[in-house]
Amino acid sequence: MEYVSCDGDFADYSLDVPLRMADPYRSPMQDSFEIVRHDDTESGNIKLYLRSKPTALCNLNKLIRDEFYQSLDLTEVSPRIYIENDLRETQTLILNQVFVNGVPVIEPTEFVLDRRDSVDVSLSDVTAAWVFDKSCNISSRTALVAIWVAD
């Protein structure tokens, strides 16, 4: 975790999240947070998931509470994923239940990215609350973030 800035009582942090190629529902998690690329052999599409371990957040919350008499508050967490088309061909993404370049997208919507085009994807409040739950009895949470449409 990298310290970025502090303004008043709030601190902003940056976190490098590993990208893995795996089946998000069958492969065990290797970190507390992961971005998983899954090549869907049925559709030919590539799917991007964000996964978390609520038990790790629960344990961190317990440590913070025991050490500092505070609690971990993730209600304002808003992870952002920057997706850039660095391929020569145009790419099509389907995004749903996220903010794209700050605009809410509630239904599955195609975004066509020409070469060097990009989108800034932020999780919706509901998806962020789902992924960053700090329950002590849930092993993992998985949220679909994007789908690359096969040619």
C-alpha positions as CSV (number, residue, x, y, z in Angstrom):
1,M,0.0,0.0,0.0
2,E,1.4,3.4,-0.9
3,Y,0.6,6.6,1.1
4,V,-0.6,9.3,-1.3
5,S,-1.9,12.3,0.7
6,C,-3.6,13.4,3.8
7,D,-6.1,16.2,4.1
8,G,-7.6,16.8,7.6
9,D,-8.9,13.6,9.2
10,F,-9.0,11.7,6.0
11,A,-6.2,9.9,4.2
12,D,-6.1,8.7,0.5
13,Y,-4.2,5.6,-0.3
14,S,-3.2,3.8,-3.5
15,L,-3.1,0.1,-3.7
16,D,-1.5,-2.0,-6.4
17,V,-3.9,-4.9,-7.1
18,P,-2.5,-8.0,-9.0
19,L,-4.0,-9.1,-12.3
20,R,-4.4,-12.9,-12.5
21,M,-5.7,-15.2,-15.2
22,A,-8.0,-17.6,-13.6
23,D,-11.6,-18.8,-13.2
24,P,-13.0,-16.3,-10.7
25,Y,-15.4,-18.9,-9.2
26,R,-13.1,-21.9,-9.0
27,S,-9.6,-20.6,-8.3
28,P,-8.7,-19.8,-4.7
29,M,-7.7,-16.2,-4.0
30,Q,-4.0,-15.4,-3.6
31,D,-4.3,-11.9,-2.2
32,S,-6.9,-9.8,-0.2
33,F,-7.9,-8.0,-3.4
34,E,-7.4,-9.2,-7.0
35,I,-8.4,-8.3,-10.5
36,V,-9.1,-11.5,-12.5
37,R,-9.1,-12.0,-16.2
38,H,-11.1,-15.0,-17.3
39,D,-11.2,-16.2,-21.0
40,D,-14.8,-17.5,-21.4
41,T,-14.5,-20.4,-23.7
42,E,-18.2,-20.6,-24.4
43,S,-18.7,-17.0,-25.6
44,G,-15.1,-16.3,-26.6
45,N,-15.3,-13.1,-24.5
46,I,-12.8,-12.0,-22.0
47,K,-14.2,-11.0,-18.6
48,L,-12.7,-8.8,-15.9
49,Y,-13.6,-9.4,-12.3
50,L,-12.7,-7.7,-9.0
51,R,-12.4,-10.1,-6.0
52,S,-11.9,-9.5,-2.3
53,K,-11.6,-11.5,0.9
54,P,-14.0,-10.1,3.5
55,T,-12.3,-12.2,6.2
56,A,-9.1,-10.4,5.6
57,L,-10.9,-7.0,6.0
58,C,-12.5,-8.4,9.1
59,N,-9.2,-9.3,10.6
60,L,-7.7,-5.9,9.6
61,N,-10.7,-4.2,11.3
62,K,-10.1,-6.3,14.5
63,L,-6.4,-5.3,14.5
64,I,-7.2,-1.6,14.0
65,R,-9.9,-1.7,16.7
66,D,-7.6,-3.5,19.2
67,E,-4.6,-1.2,18.5
68,F,-6.2,2.2,17.9
69,Y,-9.8,1.9,19.3
70,Q,-11.0,2.8,15.8
71,S,-12.8,0.8,13.1
72,L,-12.2,0.3,9.4
73,D,-14.8,2.3,7.4
74,L,-15.0,1.3,3.8
75,T,-18.3,3.0,3.0
76,E,-16.5,5.6,0.9
77,V,-14.3,3.2,-1.0
78,S,-14.4,3.9,-4.8
79,P,-12.0,1.7,-6.7
80,R,-11.1,2.9,-10.2
81,I,-9.9,0.8,-13.1
82,Y,-8.3,2.6,-16.0
83,I,-8.7,0.6,-19.3
84,E,-6.8,1.6,-22.3
85,N,-6.9,0.0,-25.8
86,D,-3.2,-0.5,-26.6
87,L,-4.0,-2.9,-29.4
88,R,-4.0,-2.0,-33.1
89,E,-7.6,-3.0,-33.6
90,T,-10.8,-1.4,-32.2
91,Q,-12.0,-3.2,-29.0
92,T,-15.6,-3.4,-27.7
93,L,-16.3,-3.5,-24.0
94,I,-19.6,-4.1,-22.3
95,L,-19.9,-2.3,-19.0
96,N,-22.8,-2.5,-16.5
97,Q,-23.5,-1.2,-13.0
98,V,-20.4,1.1,-13.0
99,F,-19.5,4.7,-13.6
100,V,-17.7,5.2,-16.9
101,N,-15.7,8.5,-17.1
102,G,-17.9,9.7,-14.2
103,V,-21.3,8.9,-15.9
104,P,-23.5,6.1,-14.3
105,V,-24.1,3.1,-16.5
106,I,-27.0,1.0,-15.2
107,E,-27.7,-1.4,-18.1
108,P,-25.2,-3.4,-20.1
109,T,-23.7,-0.8,-22.5
110,E,-21.2,-1.3,-25.3
111,F,-18.2,1.0,-25.4
112,V,-16.1,1.0,-28.6
113,L,-12.4,1.9,-28.0
114,D,-10.3,2.8,-30.9
115,R,-6.6,2.4,-30.7
116,R,-5.2,4.5,-27.7
117,D,-8.8,5.3,-26.5
118,S,-9.5,4.7,-22.8
119,V,-12.2,4.6,-20.2
120,D,-12.1,5.3,-16.5
121,V,-14.3,2.7,-14.7
122,S,-15.4,3.2,-11.1
123,L,-17.5,0.7,-9.2
124,S,-21.0,1.7,-8.3
125,D,-21.8,2.2,-4.6
126,V,-23.7,-1.1,-4.4
127,T,-20.9,-3.1,-6.1
128,A,-18.3,-1.4,-3.9
129,A,-20.3,-2.3,-0.8
130,W,-20.6,-5.9,-2.0
131,V,-16.9,-6.3,-2.8
132,F,-15.6,-4.4,0.3
133,D,-17.8,-6.1,2.9
134,K,-15.9,-6.8,6.0
135,S,-17.9,-9.8,7.1
136,C,-16.0,-12.3,9.3
137,N,-17.8,-15.4,7.8
138,I,-17.7,-14.9,4.0
139,S,-14.7,-16.4,2.2
140,S,-14.7,-14.2,-1.0
141,R,-16.7,-11.7,-3.0
142,T,-16.6,-11.4,-6.8
143,A,-18.0,-8.7,-9.0
144,L,-18.0,-8.6,-12.8
145,V,-16.5,-5.3,-14.0
146,A,-16.1,-5.6,-17.8
147,I,-16.5,-7.9,-20.8
148,W,-14.4,-7.7,-23.9
149,V,-16.5,-8.8,-26.8
150,A,-14.9,-11.4,-29.1
151,D,-14.6,-10.5,-32.8
